[in-house]
């Protein structure tokens, strides 16, 4: 596991600027403005927590931090139950690397987690999915909306989790709560999902709960990685070059 997207995640549509002024009492307006404003800032840093619960198994807990830099660079570091520790860099469509303490940086495919850096741990991808469904949003209170998802959209939001087992996405459900800050940007995103496994060995529903809290905007432009001895872990030349190529595309 880890937190989550499919080939759509590799071809995220650029954000569209809202036609009307921001209205905190309109669910559609909140979604349109928050997704656009957040996805067009220079960068932001966020923390997140998640729990995956499978029947008759101990829950898996995740704690992470990420830095997103426009238009498509993500630095992510999280730890999970059992001592799992992942350091990830995503730089453009389908270009993700995972740090291996024995051999250094390897591609996500080489690491066996092609969904690394996608899904809820990548707020931009989650916002891209939300942006496609503004009409389905319901206002909870001014500046706070909820959206219900099922089918392919859940799979996109939970790409990494999707690799933890086979799920019947048509029968699975998820609710996302989006909270705007006073500048119409993302303040927090909460996901609560109930997943139906298609594996006959898994009896009962699998639940997934995650919370993203944005810590700051337009400040951090990278995430410093260190090893267990607190020694800096430099990025490889290939990763650095790819990051530079992606950042040159920033409008």
N, C-alpha and C positions, 0 to 999 in steps of 0.2 A: 504493500500500500504506500500511501503518502497522500498528500492532497493533490489534482486533476485535469483532457479534451481531445478530440478526434481531428480528422483532417481539416475540419472547419477552423480549429484552433490554429492551424498553420496558415490560414488565409482570412484573418480577421478584417472585416470591413472597416474602413476609416470612419471615425465619428462624424455624425451629421449635426450641424448647428441648428438649435431649435428656432422655429420661425416666430414664436411668440415669447413675450417676457415671462420671467419666472413667476409661478404662482404656487406658493407652498400649500395651498388648499386644494390643488389639483394633482391627483396621483400621476396622471400622464405627464404633466409639466415637471414634476419632481424627477421622474425617471429620465426624461429627455435632457434636462439641465444637468443633473448630477452625472449622468454617464458622459455627456459631452465635456463638461468642465473638467472632470477628473481625468479623462483620457487625453486632454490637450494641455495639461500642465507640464512643466519641465520634468518634474520627478516627484515621487512621494515615498515615504517609508511607512511600513505597517507591521504590526505584530498579529499573530493569529494562533488560535488554539482549536483543536479538533478532537473528536472522539468517535471511533468506529466500534460499534458493538455487534457482535455476532452471537446468536444463541449458543449457550453452553460453552462459551469461550470468554476468557478475560478480555475486557475492553482494551483497545489500542488508543493511547493518548498521544497527541502531537502538540508540540509547542514550537513556533517558528517566527522568523523575522524575514522581511523581504524589502528590497528597494527596487522600484520600477522607474525606468528612465525612458522617456519618449524618444523614438516611436515604438521600440520593441525590445528593450533590454531589461532583463530581470535577474537580480541577485537574490538568492534564497538560501536560508540555512534553517534547518529544523532538527529537533531530536524527537525520538518516539520511545514508547515503552520498550523495555528490553535493551536500551542502550543504542538503538539505531540512530545514526547521525548522518545527515545528508547536507552537502554543500552543492548548490546547483547554480549554473549560469545559463540563462537563455538569451540568445542574441539573434533575433530574427526568426522567421518561419522555419520550424523544424530543426533549429540549430541549438541543441542543448548539450551541456556537459555536466558531469557529476564527478566530484573529487573522490579518488580512491587512495587511501593512506599508503598503499603498497606501490602503486604505479603512477600516482598523480592524477591529472585530469583525463577522463575518458568520455566518449560520447555517451548520451543517454542510452542508445541502443546497445553499446558495448557493456554498459552497466546493468542492462536487463530491465530498465525502467524507461521505455520510450515516452511515457507520459510525464516525465519529470518536468517540473516547472509549469505545469498546466493545471487548470481547474481552480478551485478556491484559493490555493496558495498563490495564484496569479490573478490579483484583482482585476487587471485589465481584461482578461479573457472572460471572467464572470460578468463584468460590466458590458462587454460586447454582446453576450447572450441576453442580458437584461434589456439592453437598448433595443433589441429586436421585438420586444414584447411590451411596449409602454401601455397599450390599451388594456392589458390584462391586470394592471396594477390597481390595488385598492388602498385608499388612504386610511391610515391608522390614526394619525394626528398630523397637524401641519408639519411638513418636511419629513414625514416617515411613511413609507409605503410597504406593502407586502405583495409578492407575486408568487403564484403557484405554477409549478413546472411539472411536466411528466414527459415520458418518452425520450426522444433524442436530446432534448435540451438538458435533461438531468445528466445524461451520459457526458455531454460536453462540459457541464459544470463540475463533474466528478471524474475527469479523465483518469487521474492516477488511481483513485479508488476503484475505478472500473476494472483495473488490471488485477485486483485482488481476488477476483472470482467472477463467475458468470451471473449476470443479472437480467431479469425480465424488465426492461426499461418501460415497457408499455403499462405494466402493473405497478411500477414504482412511482412515488410522489415526493415532491420537495417543495418547501415554502422558503422563500428568501425575504428577509426584512432589510430594507435599505434606509439608512438615516442620513440626511443631508446636514452639512454644517452651515454656518451663517454666510458662507460665500458660495453656496450651492455646489459644494464638492462632497465627495463621499466622506462621511464621518465614521460609519460602521456598517458592516454587512454581516447578517446572521443567516446561516443556512441550517434548516432542519429537514432531514430526508428520511424516508422510510423506503427501504429497498427490498424487492422481492428477488430472492436468489433462484436461479434456474438449475442450481446444483441440487439433485435429490438428497444429497447427504446433509444439506443445510435445512433443518426444519425450523420454520419461524421466520420472522422479519429481521432484517439487518437495519440498524439505525445509524445515522451519521449526523453529528452536530458540529458546526464550526462557527467561529466568530472571528471577524477581521476588524481591527481597530487601527485607523490611520493615525500615525504619530506626528507627522509633519509633512509639509509641502515645500517643494523647490529648495530643499536644503541638501540632503544626502544625494549623491550621484553614483554611489557605489556602496558595496557592503564588504568590509574588510574581513577576510577569513583567516582563522588561526587554527593550529593543530592542538592536540591535547596538552602540549607544553606551552601553549600561548605564543608559539612562534608563527610569524606571518606566512600564509600560504599564497605565493604569487600565482597569477593566472598564466597560462601558457601563452606563447607568442601567437599561436593560432587563434585563441579565444580573444586576445587583445585586438588583433587585427580585425576579427569579425565584429567586435563591439564598435570599433571605429568606423567600419563600413556602414553599420546600421545607423549610428548616430549622425552620419553625414546625410541621411535621408530625412532627418527631422525638418518639417516644414517651418 
